């Protein structure tokens, strides 16, 4: 992959004093990318270059993740969404129409942002959680925080990638992104991701929504969830990408990039 050309890193401070770290790539209509839980902007490392060929791509570390400041310990999910919404308004203005793509927990955040902002043109949800349905992990996740030796930490993180995130082999880049992102995560997204909050967020939205799952996504059964969300809503589409797991935009990057470009470039 070619070196990404970052057009500027922006740390913007909200009204409660948290700095939110943003990176900007490319030029064109603004497209905001939201990472997943135990993630960072690096969840999109295999997608930014292609998307930035026709869009001004804005990718952040959400508050409590990566290089962004943490929210107060008792901060709610709504407080997280409010902080991101304020930060987007500082970058792009309140009235600018944007496209939004969210991965995993970021799909729940993206849906809540679409409700708050009101001028989101299109939404893409990749491996959306918060559906409250069946999960299908092959084995229990490992508590990687128990590890004191680096080798043990990497082994635990690799195990979790195999259980939850990837269907195929874990490559060194995926492991390094996961290691960095986990060590820099201070916000706990699990309760929201494993709740049934997403249907209520999606119900009032009238904008076009694309939902994408990998065939082997461990966080849900797309053949059951997709039709339920699309039911009688012609502005919604759902797709399954063969051979991929939950981190679909990494594991099937070319397929996902083509799908997203086709979705966001259509009038």
C-alpha positions in Angstrom: 0.0 0.0 0.0 1.2 3.5 -0.9 2.0 6.0 1.8 -1.1 7.9 2.7 -0.8 11.7 2.3 -2.4 13.3 5.4 -3.6 16.8 4.6 -3.5 17.9 8.2 -4.0 16.5 11.7 -6.5 18.5 13.7 -7.1 18.2 17.5 -10.2 20.2 18.2 -11.4 20.9 21.7 -15.1 20.6 22.6 -17.0 22.7 25.1 -16.1 20.3 27.9 -12.4 20.4 27.2 -11.7 17.2 25.3 -9.4 17.3 22.3 -10.6 15.1 19.4 -7.9 14.0 17.0 -8.8 14.1 13.3 -6.9 13.3 10.1 -7.9 14.5 6.6 -7.2 12.9 3.3 -8.1 13.8 -0.3 -10.5 16.3 -1.7 -14.2 16.3 -2.7 -17.5 15.7 -0.8 -16.8 15.2 2.9 -16.9 11.6 4.1 -16.5 10.9 7.9 -15.2 7.4 9.0 -15.9 6.1 12.5 -13.9 3.2 13.9 -15.1 0.3 16.1 -14.7 -0.4 19.8 -11.2 -1.2 20.9 -10.2 0.6 17.7 -8.7 3.8 16.3 -8.6 5.5 12.9 -6.3 2.7 11.8 -9.4 0.4 11.4 -9.7 2.2 8.0 -6.0 1.9 7.0 -6.8 -0.2 3.9 -9.7 2.0 2.7 -8.6 5.7 3.1 -6.4 5.9 0.0 -9.1 4.6 -2.3 -11.9 6.6 -0.8 -9.8 9.8 -0.7 -9.4 9.6 -4.5 -12.9 11.1 -4.8 -13.8 12.3 -1.4 -12.4 14.5 1.4 -12.0 11.8 4.0 -12.1 12.8 7.6 -11.1 10.0 10.0 -11.0 10.5 13.8 -10.0 8.8 17.0 -13.3 9.0 18.9 -13.1 10.4 22.4 -11.5 7.8 24.7 -9.7 6.1 21.8 -6.3 6.5 20.1 -4.9 10.0 20.4 -8.1 11.7 21.5 -8.7 12.7 25.1 -10.9 10.6 27.2 -14.4 11.6 28.4 -15.2 11.8 32.1 -15.4 8.3 33.7 -19.1 8.5 34.1 -19.8 9.8 30.5 -22.7 8.2 28.7 -23.0 7.0 25.1 -25.0 10.2 24.4 -22.1 12.3 25.8 -19.7 10.5 23.3 -22.0 11.2 20.4 -22.5 14.8 21.5 -18.7 15.4 21.6 -18.2 13.9 18.2 -21.1 15.9 16.8 -19.7 19.1 18.2 -16.3 18.3 16.7 -17.7 17.6 13.3 -19.5 21.0 13.4 -16.2 22.7 14.3 -14.5 21.1 11.3 -17.2 21.3 8.6 -19.9 23.6 10.0 -23.4 22.8 11.1 -25.0 23.1 7.7 -22.5 21.1 5.5 -24.0 17.9 4.2 -21.8 14.9 4.9 -21.6 11.1 4.3 -21.0 8.8 7.2 -19.5 5.3 7.4 -19.2 3.5 10.7 -17.7 0.1 11.6 -19.0 -2.1 14.4 -19.5 0.1 17.5 -18.9 3.0 15.1 -22.1 2.1 13.2 -24.1 2.7 16.3 -22.3 6.1 16.8 -22.9 6.9 13.1 -26.6 6.2 13.3 -26.9 8.4 16.4 -25.0 11.2 14.7 -27.3 11.0 11.7 -30.2 11.6 14.0 -28.5 14.6 15.7 -27.0 16.3 12.7 -29.9 16.0 10.3 -27.9 16.7 7.1 -26.2 13.4 6.6 -26.7 12.5 2.9 -25.9 8.8 3.1 -25.0 6.2 5.7 -22.9 3.0 5.5 -22.8 0.6 8.4 -20.1 -2.1 8.3 -20.5 -5.0 10.7 -23.1 -3.1 12.7 -23.5 -4.1 16.3 -26.2 -3.0 18.8 -28.7 -5.2 17.1 -29.3 -7.4 20.2 -29.4 -10.5 18.1 -27.5 -13.8 18.2 -23.7 -13.6 18.2 -21.6 -16.5 17.0 -18.1 -16.4 18.5 -16.3 -19.7 18.0 -14.8 -19.6 21.5 -14.6 -17.1 24.4 -12.6 -14.0 24.1 -9.4 -13.7 26.1 -8.7 -11.0 28.8 -5.6 -9.6 27.2 -5.1 -7.2 30.1 -3.9 -10.1 32.3 -0.8 -10.4 30.2 2.5 -9.0 31.6 4.9 -10.3 29.1 4.8 -8.8 25.5 4.7 -12.3 24.0 1.7 -13.3 26.0 -0.1 -10.0 25.2 0.4 -10.5 21.5 -0.8 -14.1 21.7 -3.9 -13.0 23.6 -4.6 -10.2 21.1 -4.1 -12.6 18.2 -6.5 -15.0 19.7 -9.2 -12.3 20.0 -8.7 -11.2 16.4 -9.2 -14.9 15.3 -12.4 -15.2 17.5 -14.1 -11.9 16.7 -12.5 -9.9 14.0 -11.0 -11.9 11.1 -12.0 -15.1 9.4 -8.7 -15.7 7.7 -5.1 -15.6 9.0 -4.0 -12.8 11.3 -1.2 -10.8 9.5 1.4 -8.6 11.3 -0.3 -5.3 10.3 -3.7 -6.4 11.7 -2.0 -7.5 14.9 -0.1 -4.3 15.3 -3.2 -2.1 14.7 -5.2 -4.2 17.2 -2.4 -4.0 19.8 -2.0 -0.2 19.4 -5.8 0.4 19.5 -6.5 -1.8 22.5 -3.7 -0.2 24.5 -5.1 3.3 23.7 -8.7 2.5 24.4 -10.2 4.1 27.5 -13.9 4.1 26.6 -15.9 1.0 27.2 -18.2 0.3 24.3 -19.2 -3.3 25.0 -22.4 -2.5 26.8 -23.7 -0.5 23.8 -22.4 -3.0 21.2 -24.1 -5.9 22.8 -27.4 -4.1 23.5 -30.4 -3.7 21.2 -30.0 0.1 20.7 -29.5 0.2 16.9 -33.1 -0.6 15.7 -34.5 2.4 17.6 -31.8 4.7 16.1 -32.4 3.5 12.6 -36.2 3.6 12.7 -36.7 7.3 12.2 -33.9 7.8 9.7 -35.2 8.4 6.1 -31.8 8.7 4.4 -30.3 5.9 2.2 -28.5 3.3 4.4 -26.2 0.6 3.3 -25.5 -2.3 5.7 -22.5 -4.6 5.0 -21.4 -7.7 6.8 -18.7 -10.3 6.2 -20.1 -13.7 5.5 -18.5 -15.0 8.8 -19.1 -12.0 11.0 -19.0 -13.3 14.6 -21.0 -10.4 16.0 -24.3 -11.4 14.3 -26.1 -13.4 11.6 -26.4 -11.0 8.6 -29.0 -13.3 6.9 -31.3 -12.6 9.8 -30.4 -9.0 10.6 -30.2 -7.5 7.1 -33.8 -8.4 6.0 -35.2 -7.2 9.3 -33.6 -3.7 8.9 -34.5 -3.4 5.2 -38.1 -4.5 5.6 -40.4 -2.2 3.6 -37.6 0.4 3.4 -36.6 0.8 -0.3 -33.9 3.4 0.6 -32.0 0.7 2.5 -29.7 -2.0 1.1 -27.8 -4.9 2.8 -24.9 -6.9 1.4 -22.8 -9.9 2.5 -19.1 -10.0 1.5 -18.1 -13.7 0.9 -15.1 -15.1 2.9 -14.7 -12.2 5.3 -15.2 -11.8 9.0 -16.3 -8.9 11.2 -13.5 -6.5 10.2 -14.7 -6.6 6.7 -13.2 -3.4 5.4 -9.7 -4.7 6.3 -10.1 -8.4 5.3 -11.9 -7.7 2.1 -10.6 -4.2 1.4 -10.9 -4.1 -2.4 -14.4 -5.5 -2.4 -15.5 -3.1 0.4 -13.8 -0.1 -1.2 -15.7 -0.7 -4.5 -18.9 -1.1 -2.6 -18.5 2.1 -0.6 -17.4 4.1 -3.6 -20.3 2.9 -5.7 -22.7 3.7 -2.8 -21.4 7.2 -1.9 -20.8 8.3 -5.5 -24.3 7.6 -6.7 -26.6 10.6 -6.7 
